[in-house]
Amino acid sequence: MKEEELKEATLLAAKVRRDVLAMLQHRGYGHVGGSLSLVELMADLYTKQLRHDPANPRWEERDRIVLSKGHAGPVEYSVLAERGFFPKEWLMTLNDGGTRLPSHTDRLKTPGVDATTGSLGQGTSEAAGIAMALALKGSASYTYLIVGDGELNEGQCWEAFQFIAAKRLSNCIVFIDSNKKQLDGTIEEVLPAFDYVEKMRAFGFNTQKVDGQDIAAIDGAIEAAKQNKSSANCIVLDTIKGAGVPYFENAAANHSMKWNNEEINKATDEAIAALDAQIERGEA
């Protein structure tokens, strides 16, 4: 990854993280932990890896993103707004009545959203179908499937993975957001996952594991996955729920939170101010 690309992606990550915090604080509640853990992935995709056109969101030659963990909609909305798919003012309408930005992603409401998701597990099957259709058409487009580690408790995910692997859909890159927590506890407490790398390899995936908060590492893994044309590809992102803001990283119940006390609002204000300063300085 070139130095200029890394700097651009790092600045985009700061903007997206700031936007996520601002929109959730304005809304008063929302899925903060699993949105912040995906910031670096989204920054790399929309800076370098993803073929997209904000002026033509349904461009036939675009790559597709399926955010199967649709409750992380705030991070997708933030990066779409920063990339010019729609006005940034929309961000403050999150989950309002009649909004174009519902709590979970909806392809019929939001420019740039390719898949309606939120019923956990179903996005994996959507991505399998999209990737298969693109392969049958001879398209060069990729499908990027983003699935949460808690979501992998759903059996439908593994059925979809088996299909993707059996059809050797190398045009489908699966990202597992391994942030170690889900709605009602840690992954280890609820249902221990063992080793995602070993499991995905056993299913037939070319699998890598990288630091999910390291943009350059993510980019390198995607480049390596794109070189593999003989099997499906998986990248396990070793992430932190609430990444980038110590208050949210350390909160025990950081899956979905309410901005209903002085402590959380103070931490959010301080984090937004620090990110604004970073953006103003143009620091990578």
C-alpha positions as CSV (number, residue, x, y, z in Angstrom):
1,M,0.0,0.0,0.0
2,K,1.5,3.3,-1.0
3,E,2.1,6.0,1.6
4,E,-0.4,8.4,0.0
5,E,-3.1,5.7,0.0
6,L,-2.5,4.9,3.6
7,K,-2.6,8.5,4.6
8,E,-5.9,9.0,2.7
9,A,-7.4,5.9,4.2
10,T,-6.3,6.9,7.7
11,L,-7.9,10.3,7.4
12,L,-11.1,8.7,6.1
13,A,-11.1,6.3,9.1
14,A,-10.9,9.3,11.4
15,K,-13.8,11.0,9.7
16,V,-15.9,7.8,9.7
17,R,-15.2,7.2,13.4
18,R,-16.1,10.8,14.2
19,D,-19.3,10.5,12.2
20,V,-20.4,7.2,13.8
21,L,-20.0,8.8,17.3
22,A,-21.8,12.0,16.3
23,M,-24.8,10.3,14.7
24,L,-25.2,7.8,17.6
25,Q,-24.9,10.5,20.2
26,H,-27.5,12.6,18.3
27,R,-29.8,9.6,18.1
28,G,-29.3,8.8,21.7
29,Y,-28.7,5.1,21.3
30,G,-27.3,2.6,18.8
31,H,-24.9,-0.1,17.8
32,V,-21.6,1.5,18.6
33,G,-19.2,-1.4,19.3
34,G,-19.6,-3.4,16.1
35,S,-19.7,-0.2,14.0
36,L,-16.3,1.1,15.4
37,S,-14.6,-2.3,14.9
38,L,-15.2,-2.1,11.2
39,V,-13.9,1.5,10.6
40,E,-10.5,0.5,9.2
41,L,-11.9,-2.1,6.9
42,M,-14.4,0.4,5.4
43,A,-11.7,3.0,5.1
44,D,-9.5,0.7,3.1
45,L,-12.3,-0.6,0.9
46,Y,-13.6,2.9,0.0
47,T,-10.1,4.4,-0.5
48,K,-8.5,1.7,-2.6
49,Q,-10.1,-1.7,-3.0
50,L,-13.7,-1.1,-3.9
51,R,-14.9,-0.2,-7.4
52,H,-17.7,2.3,-6.8
53,D,-19.2,5.4,-8.3
54,P,-21.0,7.8,-5.9
55,A,-22.7,9.5,-8.9
56,N,-24.1,6.1,-10.1
57,P,-24.7,3.9,-7.0
58,R,-26.2,1.1,-9.2
59,W,-23.3,1.1,-11.7
60,E,-23.3,-2.4,-13.1
61,E,-19.5,-2.9,-12.9
62,R,-19.3,-1.9,-9.2
63,D,-18.1,-4.2,-6.5
64,R,-20.8,-5.2,-4.0
65,I,-20.7,-5.0,-0.2
66,V,-23.0,-7.2,1.9
67,L,-22.9,-6.0,5.5
68,S,-24.5,-9.1,6.9
69,K,-24.2,-7.7,10.4
70,G,-26.7,-5.0,9.3
71,H,-26.9,-3.4,12.8
72,A,-23.5,-1.9,12.0
73,G,-25.3,0.3,9.5
74,P,-23.9,3.5,11.1
75,V,-20.3,2.7,9.9
76,E,-21.6,2.0,6.3
77,Y,-23.7,5.2,6.3
78,S,-20.8,7.2,7.5
79,V,-18.4,6.1,4.8
80,L,-21.0,6.5,2.1
81,A,-21.7,10.0,3.2
82,E,-18.0,10.8,3.3
83,R,-17.6,9.4,-0.2
84,G,-20.4,11.5,-1.5
85,F,-23.2,9.0,-2.0
86,F,-25.6,11.3,-0.2
87,P,-25.5,14.6,1.9
88,K,-23.8,14.3,5.3
89,E,-26.8,16.0,6.8
90,W,-28.6,12.7,6.4
91,L,-26.5,11.1,9.1
92,M,-28.4,13.0,11.8
93,T,-31.6,11.4,10.6
94,L,-30.5,7.9,11.7
95,N,-33.6,5.8,12.6
96,D,-36.0,8.8,12.4
97,G,-39.4,8.2,11.1
98,G,-39.2,8.3,7.3
99,T,-35.4,8.3,7.3
100,R,-33.3,7.1,4.4
101,L,-30.9,5.6,7.0
102,P,-32.8,2.9,9.0
103,S,-31.3,1.2,12.0
104,H,-30.3,-1.8,9.8
105,T,-29.2,-1.4,6.2
106,D,-31.9,-1.4,3.4
107,R,-30.9,-1.3,-0.3
108,L,-34.2,0.3,-1.2
109,K,-33.7,3.3,1.0
110,T,-30.0,4.2,1.0
111,P,-27.9,5.1,-2.0
112,G,-24.8,2.8,-2.1
113,V,-26.2,0.0,0.0
114,D,-26.3,-3.2,-2.0
115,A,-28.1,-5.6,0.4
116,T,-30.9,-5.4,2.9
117,T,-29.6,-7.1,6.0
118,G,-30.1,-7.3,9.7
119,S,-31.8,-10.7,10.3
120,L,-28.5,-12.2,11.2
121,G,-27.2,-15.0,8.9
122,Q,-29.3,-14.1,5.9
123,G,-26.7,-11.7,4.5
124,T,-24.3,-14.6,4.0
125,S,-26.8,-16.3,1.7
126,E,-27.4,-13.0,-0.1
127,A,-23.7,-12.6,-0.8
128,A,-23.4,-16.2,-2.0
129,G,-26.2,-15.6,-4.5
130,I,-24.8,-12.3,-5.7
131,A,-21.3,-13.7,-6.1
132,M,-22.6,-16.7,-8.0
133,A,-24.7,-14.5,-10.3
134,L,-21.7,-12.3,-11.0
135,A,-19.5,-15.3,-11.8
136,L,-22.1,-16.7,-14.2
137,K,-22.2,-13.4,-16.0
138,G,-18.4,-13.4,-16.3
139,S,-18.2,-10.2,-14.3
140,A,-14.9,-9.0,-12.8
141,S,-16.8,-7.5,-9.8
142,Y,-16.1,-8.7,-6.3
143,T,-18.6,-9.3,-3.5
144,Y,-17.3,-8.4,0.0
145,L,-19.2,-10.2,2.7
146,I,-18.9,-8.8,6.2
147,V,-20.1,-11.1,9.0
148,G,-19.9,-10.8,12.8
149,D,-18.4,-13.4,15.0
150,G,-21.6,-13.5,17.1
151,E,-23.6,-13.9,13.9
152,L,-21.7,-17.1,13.2
153,N,-23.9,-18.8,15.8
154,E,-26.4,-18.9,13.0
155,G,-26.3,-22.2,11.1
156,Q,-27.3,-20.4,7.9
157,C,-23.9,-18.8,7.8
158,W,-22.2,-22.2,7.5
159,E,-24.6,-23.4,4.8
160,A,-23.7,-20.3,2.8
161,F,-20.0,-20.7,3.4
162,Q,-20.2,-24.3,2.2
163,F,-21.9,-23.2,-1.0
164,I,-19.4,-20.4,-1.6
165,A,-16.5,-22.8,-1.1
166,A,-18.0,-25.6,-3.1
167,K,-18.5,-23.3,-6.1
168,R,-15.0,-21.9,-5.7
169,L,-16.3,-18.4,-5.7
170,S,-13.0,-16.6,-5.6
171,N,-14.9,-13.4,-6.4
172,C,-16.4,-13.5,-2.9
173,I,-14.1,-12.3,-0.1
174,V,-15.6,-13.1,3.4
175,F,-14.5,-10.8,6.3
176,I,-15.2,-12.2,9.8
177,D,-15.3,-9.3,12.3
178,S,-13.8,-11.1,15.3
179,N,-14.4,-8.5,17.9
180,K,-15.0,-11.1,20.7
181,K,-18.4,-9.9,21.9
182,Q,-22.0,-10.2,20.9
183,L,-25.4,-8.9,22.2
184,D,-25.4,-10.6,25.6
185,G,-21.8,-11.4,26.4
186,T,-18.5,-12.4,25.1
187,I,-18.2,-15.0,22.4
188,E,-16.4,-17.4,24.9
189,E,-19.3,-17.0,27.4
190,V,-22.1,-17.5,24.9
191,L,-20.8,-20.1,22.5
192,P,-17.0,-20.6,22.1
193,A,-16.0,-20.4,18.5
194,F,-12.6,-22.2,18.7
195,D,-10.4,-21.2,15.7
196,Y,-12.1,-19.4,12.8
197,V,-9.0,-19.8,10.6
198,E,-9.0,-23.6,11.0
199,K,-12.8,-23.8,10.6
200,M,-12.8,-21.7,7.4
201,R,-9.9,-23.6,5.9
202,A,-11.7,-26.9,6.7
203,F,-14.7,-25.5,4.7
204,G,-12.4,-24.9,1.7
205,F,-11.5,-21.3,2.1
206,N,-8.1,-19.7,1.4
207,T,-7.9,-18.0,4.9
208,Q,-5.8,-15.3,6.4
209,K,-5.9,-13.5,9.8
210,V,-4.8,-9.9,10.3
211,D,-5.1,-7.1,12.8
212,G,-8.5,-5.6,11.9
213,Q,-7.5,-2.1,13.1
214,D,-4.4,-2.0,10.8
215,I,-5.3,-0.6,7.5
216,A,-2.1,-1.6,5.7
217,A,-2.5,-5.2,7.0
218,I,-6.1,-5.4,5.8
219,D,-5.1,-4.0,2.4
220,G,-2.3,-6.5,2.1
221,A,-4.6,-9.4,2.9
222,I,-7.2,-8.2,0.3
223,E,-4.4,-8.0,-2.3
224,A,-3.3,-11.5,-1.5
225,A,-6.9,-12.8,-1.6
226,K,-7.4,-11.3,-5.1
227,Q,-4.4,-13.2,-6.3
228,N,-6.1,-16.5,-5.4
229,K,-8.4,-17.6,-8.2
230,S,-8.8,-21.3,-7.3
231,S,-10.9,-21.1,-4.2
232,A,-13.1,-18.9,-2.0
233,N,-11.4,-16.4,0.2
234,C,-11.8,-15.4,3.9
235,I,-10.0,-12.8,6.0
236,V,-10.4,-13.0,9.7
237,L,-10.2,-9.5,11.2
238,D,-8.9,-9.6,14.8
239,T,-10.7,-6.5,16.0
240,I,-11.7,-4.7,19.2
241,K,-15.4,-3.9,19.8
242,G,-15.6,-0.1,20.2
243,A,-12.2,0.3,18.6
244,G,-10.5,3.7,18.6
245,V,-12.2,5.1,21.7
246,P,-11.0,3.7,25.0
247,Y,-14.3,4.4,26.8
248,F,-16.2,2.3,24.3
249,E,-13.5,-0.4,24.1
250,N,-13.6,-0.9,27.9
251,A,-17.4,-0.7,28.3
252,A,-18.7,-4.2,29.2
253,A,-22.0,-3.8,27.3
254,N,-20.8,-2.1,24.2
255,H,-22.8,-3.9,21.6
256,S,-25.6,-1.3,21.7
257,M,-25.5,1.7,24.2
258,K,-27.6,4.6,25.3
259,W,-26.3,8.2,25.6
260,N,-28.2,8.8,28.8
261,N,-25.6,10.0,31.3
262,E,-22.9,12.6,31.7
263,E,-20.1,10.0,31.5
264,I,-20.9,8.6,28.1
265,N,-21.6,12.1,26.6
266,K,-18.3,13.5,28.0
267,A,-16.3,10.6,26.6
268,T,-18.0,11.0,23.2
269,D,-17.4,14.8,23.1
270,E,-13.8,14.3,23.9
271,A,-13.3,11.6,21.3
272,I,-15.0,13.7,18.6
273,A,-12.9,16.7,19.5
274,A,-9.7,14.6,19.3
275,L,-10.7,13.2,15.9
276,D,-11.6,16.6,14.6
277,A,-8.2,17.8,15.6
278,Q,-6.6,14.9,13.9
279,I,-8.6,15.6,10.7
280,E,-7.7,19.3,10.8
281,R,-4.0,18.5,11.1
282,G,-4.3,15.9,8.3
283,E,-2.4,13.4,10.3
284,A,-2.0,9.8,9.1
